[in-house]
Amino acid sequence: MSEHKPSVGKIALRSEEEFYDVVGELIIGRECLKVEEPERFLAGSMDAFGYMIGQMGSIQGKNILDYGCASGWLSVYFAKHGAQLEGFDVSGKLIEAASMRASANGVSYACNFRKMTAEELEYPDEWFDFVVGISILHHVELKPAIYHLQRVMKKGAVALFIEPLGENPVLNWARDRVFNIHHGLKKDKSTEHPLTYDNIHTIGSKFSDYHWREFQLISMVRRFLGDTFTGAMCLQKLDGWLLARLPALRRLCRLVVIEFHKI
């Protein structure tokens, strides 16, 4: 009788869980859990984040799913603005950190965190007004994950994701071999797959409407130089000028904000 072996997906999931459990331990032991401004959590992505927040409008009293919540800073940020949050993550240690962060910021009453995977969401059907995620879809197995994403969204709900765009081969090479340090730890990037336009269209086909916007062509250097310094150099304005005149360059950008509507 042949020995049963776990699937590639299960192996990748276990690898992600083990890595992020270590990250969670580091956050609990070292990091200030207060959430004042989002900049320190975003690694040079405030332009994309600002756009995402603008697309949401008022969140007062809304039921929001923090999709792949990590240490919970985004949940805390939204809870401070009057929303009710549910968050899930594959890492039990990150869930522990998220619960501690909510408590440290006085919003435990508005936040609930659970260890869970995107491929097997346990929330009821049509439960959330918004789903938000930052750098998470490129970690998951898309087919089952999108089934559950669509299932838990209310009619009229919107899901918004900030994701690495995977159309630039040079940038993808650098992500795998150069920029693979996370919280001081070397990360195996073989389990990650930055989203392509084909992925976006495949996901979007499950929704009534979807659209996206690319961010950071030359201004992708903000990942290393920071938002303030890059803004002072007016690189975002230069990107806007270039992308308006040469839209083919959009595929070379670092980030994409994707918006899915369920009607």
N, C-alpha and C positions, 0 to 999 in steps of 0.2 A: 504494500500500500504506500503510495507516495505521500510525503509529508506536506501538509497544508502550509502554504506560505502566504503571508499578508500581502495585499495588493500594493502596487506602487503608491496609490493614493493614501493608504493607511500608513505606510512607511513615512511618506512626506509629512503627514499630519502629526505623527509621533515626533518627528524631527523638529517641526515647528513648535510643538508643545514644550519639548525639552529646552529648546533655545530660549523661548520667551518666559519659561519658568525662571531661568537664570536671570534674565532681564528684570523680571518682577522682583526677585530678591534684591537686586541692586537698587531698584527704585525705592523699595521699602526701607533699605538700609541707608541710602545716601541722599535721596532727592527731597527737596522742599515740596510738600504736597499742596501748598496753597496755589490757587488759580486766580491770578489777577488779570493778566493780559495773555492772549493766545500766542504771541510771537515766540516765546521760548520753547513752545512745543512743536513748532511748524517747520523748522529747518529751512527757512527761506521760502515759504509758500504762502505768505500773507496775501499776495495778490489773488491767488486762486481761492483762498479762504474767504476773503472779502467778497468776491464774486458769488460764492456759494451762499453766504449769509444773506446777501442782497436778493438772491432768487427765492429765498424762503419767506421773506416778509415777516409778519408778526408770528411769534411762536407761543405767545401767552396761552397757557392752558392746553397746549397741544401735547399729544402722546407721541414721543419720538423714540425710535430705535437707534441706538448707537452701535453700528454694525462693525464688530471687531473693535471693541471699546478700548483695548489695551489698558493703560492705567487710569482711565476714566476722566481725563482732563476735559474732553469735549462734552461729556455728559454733565460735568459740574458747570461748565461754561453755560450750557443751555438751561440747566436748572436754575442758575442765578438770574436768568432772563424769563423765568416763569413757566417753563415747560416741565412735563413729567417724563422721566427717562427710564428706559430699559436698556441695559447694555449686556453684550455677551462677548466672550473671548475664549479661544482654545486653551489658554493658560490659566490654571487655577491661581498661580501666584500673581498674575496681572489682575485677576478678579479681586484678590485680596487687597492689592494696592489700590484699585479703583474704589472699593468700599471704604478704605482708610482715607482716601482723598475726599470722598463725598462728606465723610464725617468731619474732616479737618476744615472744610469750607462751609459747614453748617447746612448742607442740603441733603442729608441722608433720607429725609422724609420724601424727597422727590426722585430718588435714584434707586434702582434695583439692578444688581449685577449678578449674572449667572455664567457658569462655565458651560460652554455649548459650542457647536460648530455651525458654520454657515450652511453646510450641506444637510444638517438635520435640526433645523430650528424647531423649537418646542412651543412657540407662541401660538395663540389662537388665530384662526382665519380673520382677515380684515380687522386688524387690531390697531395699526399705527397710522397717524396722520402724515408723518415724515419718517423716512429712513435716511440716515447720514453715515458716511464712512470716509475715512482718510487712509489711503494706501492699504486697502484691504482686498479688493476684488482680485488683484493679481496674485493673491496667496491661495485662492480657493478653487475648488473644482466647479466650473461655471454652471454646468447643466443642472445638477441638483440644487446648487446654491440659488440660482435664479428662479427655479420653481418655487422654493420656499420664500424668497424675497417677494415675489409677486403675490403669493398666497397671503402673507401677513399684512399686506398693505390694504388700507381701506379703499373703497371707491372714491376717487378724487385725490388720493394720496400722491405724494411726490417722493422719489428717492434721488438723492444727490451724492455723488462720489467724486473725491479728488484722487486721481490715479496717475502713476507714471505712464507716459505714453511710450509705446514700444516700437515706434516706426523708424527710429534713428539708430542704425547699426553701430555707429561709433559710440554713442551714448550707452547703448546696451552692453557693449564690450566693457566700457568703463564701470558700469554698474556691477558687473560680475567680478571684475578683477581688481579694480582700484577702490571704488567707493562701496566697499562691502563690510564696513565697520559700523556696528550699532551698539551704542552704550559701551564703547570700548572693547566690544567682542567681535571677532571675525564671524561673519554670517555666511553660511552656505546658501548661495543665491539660486541653486538648481531647482529649488522648490517654488521659485517666484517666476512669474511670466507677465511682464509689463503689457498692458492692454494694447492691442492693435485695433485699427479701424474695423477689421473683420469681427473681432470680439465685440466691439461696441454695437455693430449692426445685429449680430446674433442675439445679444441680450435685448436690444431695443425691439426686436421683432416680437418679443413676448409682452410688450406693453402697447398701450394705445397711442403713445407719442413719446418721442425721445429726441434730444439734441445735445450738443456738446460744444465746448469752446477750449481751444488750446492756449497754453500759457508758457512763457519763458523760452524764447529762442536765444538771443544773446544774453538776456537777463537771467538765464539759468545759472550764471555765476553767483546769483544771490544765495544759492545753496551753501556756498562757502564764504562769501563776503558779508552775508546778512542783508536784511531788508533795508535797513536805514542807509547803509553805504551805497547799495545798488540804486536805491531811489535817488540819492544825491547825484549819481552819475547819469540820471535820466534814461537808463537803459530800457525801462518798461515803455517809455514813450517811443524810443527807437524801435523796439519790437513792434509796437502798434503800427508805426509808419511802414516798416518792412512787410509785415503780414498783410496789411491792407493792399499793398501794391504787388506783392508776390505771394499769393495765397498757397502756392505749392510748397512754400517753406514751413507751413503749419505742421506738417508731418514730422519735422525735425525738432519740434518743441519738447521740452522736458515733461510737462504736465498736461493733463486734460481734466476738465470738470464736466461730468456727464450727468444728465438730468433725465429721469424716467418717470412718466406719468401713467397712472392707472385710472381710467375713467369708467 
